[in-house]
């Protein structure tokens, strides 16, 4: 199962790279057309915003797989390992609950928004919002994977 999750995160990393490259190209084109050619493009700002939304949500899921989110462990480090494991488990359960809500409500928003078109690009806003349930699923998968790995390591990283 670890290999499947690693491949999934590898794919997410490359999707993030592609979206970031698209974002860079779109913003560069906007600067060139606005300031060099004095003919601003209407669609570049909208696409850049949607790219940033996707980078934010997918990036959060990918960062979780790397344990790259910031954490304040001063308080928990005062407790013995057994208590730290309990606190870590509680934090994981609260996070999983939030991610489940994210998937459920994100899916509802996505389906509800499929008939709404974006102002300039004219494609369904549900495609933009689809990153919410997708990233929620990735967050759940990565959190469970990291949690199991941490518990199996005997608490060395807790």
C-alpha positions as CSV (number, residue, x, y, z in Angstrom):
1,X,0.0,0.0,0.0
2,X,2.9,2.3,0.7
3,X,4.0,2.1,-2.9
4,X,0.6,3.1,-4.2
5,X,0.5,6.1,-1.9
6,X,4.0,7.1,-2.9
7,X,3.0,6.9,-6.6
8,X,-0.1,8.9,-5.9
9,X,2.0,11.6,-4.2
10,X,4.5,11.5,-7.0
11,X,1.7,12.2,-9.5
12,X,0.4,15.0,-7.3
13,X,3.8,16.6,-7.1
14,X,4.1,16.6,-10.9
15,X,0.6,17.9,-11.3
16,X,1.5,20.7,-8.9
17,X,4.6,21.4,-11.0
18,X,2.5,21.6,-14.2
19,X,0.0,23.9,-12.6
20,X,2.8,26.2,-11.3
21,X,4.3,26.3,-14.8
22,X,0.9,27.2,-16.2
23,X,0.5,29.9,-13.6
24,X,4.0,31.3,-14.4
25,X,3.3,31.4,-18.1
26,X,-0.1,33.0,-17.7
27,X,1.1,35.7,-15.4
28,X,4.1,36.3,-17.7
29,X,1.8,36.6,-20.7
30,X,-0.4,39.1,-18.8
31,X,2.6,41.3,-18.0
32,X,3.9,41.2,-21.6
33,X,0.5,41.9,-23.1
34,X,-0.4,44.6,-20.5
35,X,2.8,46.6,-20.4
36,X,4.7,45.8,-23.6
37,X,1.8,45.5,-26.0
38,X,-0.7,47.7,-24.1
39,X,-3.4,45.0,-24.8
40,X,-4.3,43.3,-21.5
41,X,-5.7,39.8,-21.7
42,X,-9.0,39.3,-19.9
43,X,-8.7,35.6,-19.1
44,X,-5.2,35.5,-17.5
45,X,-6.2,36.9,-14.2
46,X,-9.1,34.4,-13.8
47,X,-6.9,31.5,-14.8
48,X,-4.1,32.6,-12.4
49,X,-6.6,32.7,-9.5
50,X,-7.9,29.2,-10.3
51,X,-4.3,27.9,-10.6
52,X,-3.6,29.3,-7.1
53,X,-6.6,27.6,-5.7
54,X,-5.6,24.3,-7.1
55,X,-1.9,24.8,-5.9
56,X,-3.1,25.6,-2.4
57,X,-5.4,22.6,-1.9
58,X,-3.2,20.0,-3.7
59,X,-0.1,21.5,-2.1
60,X,-1.6,21.1,1.4
61,X,-2.2,17.4,0.7
62,X,1.2,16.9,-0.7
63,X,2.9,18.8,2.2
64,X,1.0,16.5,4.6
65,X,2.6,13.5,2.9
66,X,6.1,15.0,3.6
67,X,5.1,16.1,7.1
68,X,6.0,19.6,6.0
69,X,3.2,21.4,7.9
70,X,4.3,23.5,10.8
71,X,3.6,22.2,14.2
72,X,4.1,23.5,17.7
73,X,5.3,20.6,19.8
74,X,6.6,22.5,22.8
75,X,3.5,21.6,24.9
76,X,3.3,18.0,23.9
77,X,7.0,17.4,24.3
78,X,6.5,17.9,28.0
79,X,4.5,14.7,28.3
80,X,5.8,11.1,28.3
81,X,5.6,9.1,25.0
82,X,2.3,7.3,25.9
83,X,0.5,10.7,26.5
84,X,2.0,12.1,23.3
85,X,0.6,9.2,21.3
86,X,-2.8,9.8,22.8
87,X,-2.7,13.5,21.9
88,X,-1.4,12.7,18.4
89,X,-4.3,10.2,17.9
90,X,-6.8,12.8,19.1
91,X,-5.4,15.4,16.7
92,X,-5.5,12.8,13.9
93,X,-9.2,12.0,14.6
94,X,-10.1,15.7,14.6
95,X,-8.3,16.2,11.4
96,X,-9.9,13.2,9.7
97,X,-13.3,14.5,10.8
98,X,-12.6,17.9,9.2
99,X,-11.3,16.2,6.0
100,X,-14.4,14.0,5.8
101,X,-16.5,17.2,6.0
102,X,-14.3,18.8,3.4
103,X,-14.9,15.9,1.0
104,X,-18.7,15.7,1.6
105,X,-19.3,19.5,1.4
106,X,-16.8,20.0,-1.3
107,X,-18.5,17.3,-3.4
108,X,-21.9,19.0,-2.8
109,X,-20.4,22.4,-3.8
110,X,-18.8,20.9,-6.9
111,X,-22.1,19.2,-8.1
112,X,-24.1,22.4,-7.3
113,X,-21.7,24.6,-9.3
114,X,-21.5,22.6,-12.5
115,X,-24.1,24.8,-14.1
116,X,-22.4,28.0,-13.1
117,X,-19.9,29.3,-15.7
118,X,-16.8,31.2,-14.9
119,X,-17.1,34.9,-15.8
120,X,-14.4,35.1,-18.5
121,X,-13.3,31.6,-19.4
122,X,-16.9,30.2,-19.5
123,X,-16.2,26.8,-18.1
124,X,-18.2,25.2,-15.2
125,X,-17.1,26.4,-11.8
126,X,-17.6,22.9,-10.6
127,X,-14.3,22.0,-12.3
128,X,-12.5,24.7,-10.1
129,X,-14.3,23.5,-7.0
130,X,-13.5,19.8,-7.7
131,X,-10.1,20.3,-6.0
132,X,-11.9,20.6,-2.6
133,X,-13.1,17.0,-2.4
134,X,-10.1,15.7,-4.3
135,X,-7.7,17.3,-1.9
136,X,-9.8,16.1,1.1
137,X,-9.4,12.5,-0.1
138,X,-5.7,13.0,-0.6
139,X,-5.4,14.6,2.9
140,X,-7.3,11.6,4.4
141,X,-5.0,9.1,2.6
142,X,-1.8,10.9,3.5
143,X,-2.8,11.5,7.1
144,X,-3.7,7.9,7.7
145,X,-0.4,6.8,6.0
146,X,1.7,9.2,8.0
147,X,-0.1,8.2,11.2
148,X,0.3,4.5,10.7
149,X,4.0,5.0,9.8
150,X,4.6,7.1,12.9
151,X,2.9,4.6,15.2
152,X,4.9,1.7,13.7
153,X,8.1,3.5,14.2
154,X,7.6,3.4,17.9
155,X,6.9,7.0,18.4
156,X,10.3,8.2,17.2
157,X,8.8,11.1,15.2
158,X,5.9,11.9,17.6
